[in-house]
C-alpha cells in the first residue's frame, strides 16, 4: 500500500459564523491545513495571477491603489 493511500483528507464546510476557522486553528496544531480562503486572498492580491485574469476581463472594480474592491 502506498503512503498516499493511507492519508486522510478532511474538508470543513459551513456558513459564515459556523466555526470553520476555529476548527482549522485547532487542527493546525497537529496537522497540515490548507485554508482555501487564504489561497483565494493570495490569488487576488495585486499582481498575482487571479488578480491579473479578473482585471483583464474587466469584471472587478479597483480602488485608487489598484486593489480589488471585494465588499460589493
Order of alpha helices (4+ residues) and beta strands (2+ residues): alpha-alpha-alpha
